[in-house]
Amino acid sequence: MPAALRIRLCVDLRSPNWVEQVRAGLENRAPSPNPAQAAPFQVRAHNQYLGDPNLRAIEFYPRFGESITAIAYPSNGPTPIRVGVGPADGGGVGNILEHSLDGTVELDKIPMAFTGAGNALTPATSAYIVFQGQFAY
């Protein structure tokens, strides 16, 4: 590494631990591990998706940066009517999925169905799974 870069503090401001990293750099020490490390993605429920009182949606989006994801749901529960990506904060689901996959898996002895795609999720682009009618979550 060039000498000019060895003395620079580089901190990813998208990191949930960025304040501690800056403080540690100013104090000339290694950053403390963050025991409450935040999950790399967030989840939001929409009880009246797109204003329709009969639609429920669950939105997944990265806390920072980009990611791709697969969504799993109980096989014996409600079947989603739509899965896809779209604008964050309750936007409409688009029709184009890159490198999509569907399948089944057992998680903690619960049969699950899953779906996923290679579309990049960002803080502005979310993954959605949409259900019709009531369900418990």
N, C-alpha and C positions, 0 to 999 in steps of 0.2 A: 504494500500500500504506500502511495506517495506520502512523504513527510507532512505535506500541507493538509492531507486528509486525516492523518493519524491524530491530529490535535483538535479536530472538529467534532462537535457534538451533533450527531444525527439522530433525530427522534421522529418517528412517524406520528404525526398529530392525529391520525385516525385511531391510534391505539387507545384502549380504555385506560391504560396505565401511563399515558404520556406525561402527566404532571410529575409523577414519581421519577420518571426517567430524566426529566430536566433537572429536578432537585438533586438527584444523585450526581449528575454531571457537574453541577455547580459546586457540590460538596466533594468532588473528586473521589467518588465511591461507586460501587456497582449498585444498580437499582435493587430494591427489596422485591422479593416475589410478592405478587398480589394474590392472597389466598381466595379472594372473592372475584377471581377472573371472570369477566363477563362472557357469556356464550357468544360465539361469532355471529349469531343471527338473532333476530327478534321475531315475535309472532304477534299478530293483531287479529281480533275477531271483528267481523262486520255482520251485525244482526239484521240489517236491511240493506243487503248488498245492491249497489246501484239504485237505491231508493225503492227496491221491490221488497215489500214486507214478507214475502214468501221465500226469499233467497237468503241463505247464510253463506258467508265466505270466511275462510281462514287465509290470512296473508302472511307470507314468510319473506323476510328481507335481511340482508347482511347489516350488521351493526356498523361496519366500516369496510371499505375496499370492495372487491368483487368476489363472488362465489357461485357455485352451481349447487343444486340440491335435488334430493329425491324426497318425496312426501309419502309417508306411510300412514295408513288408516286401517282400523279393524275390518277384516273381511266380512264379518257377520253384522256390521253396522250399516248405516246409510251409505248408499252408493253415490259418489259425486256425479253431478250432471255436467261439470266442466272442470278442467284442470289446465292451467297455462300460465303465461307470464303477461304482465301489463304494468302500467304506471303505478307507482307507489301510492299509498294512502287511499285504497279503495277504487283504483282505476279499473277499467274494463279489461277483461282477459282477451288477449290476441289469439289468432288461429295458428301461428307459426311456431313450431317447436323444433329445435335443432337436436339431432341425435337422441330422440326420445326413447324411453324404455318403460316397460310395464312388467310387473311380475308379482310374485307372492313370496313371503318370508315369514318365519315365526320369530317373534320377539317376546321374551319372557313367557313362553308357552302360549302366546296369543297369536292366532293366525292373522296376518296382516297382508293387505294388498299395497303395492307401492307404484308410484309413477315418478318419472324424473325426465330431465332434459338437459342439454348442454348449453342452453341459453344463459348468458352471464346475468346474474342478479347483482344489482348495485343499490345504493340508498335511494335511487330514483326508479328502479325497476324491480318489481316484486314477483314472487310466485304465488299463485292462488289455487285453492281448491274450493269449489262452489257446490253447495248442497241445496236441495229444495225442501221446504218444510222445516219443522222443529227438530232439533237434536240437542243432546247434552254434551257439553265440552268443559 
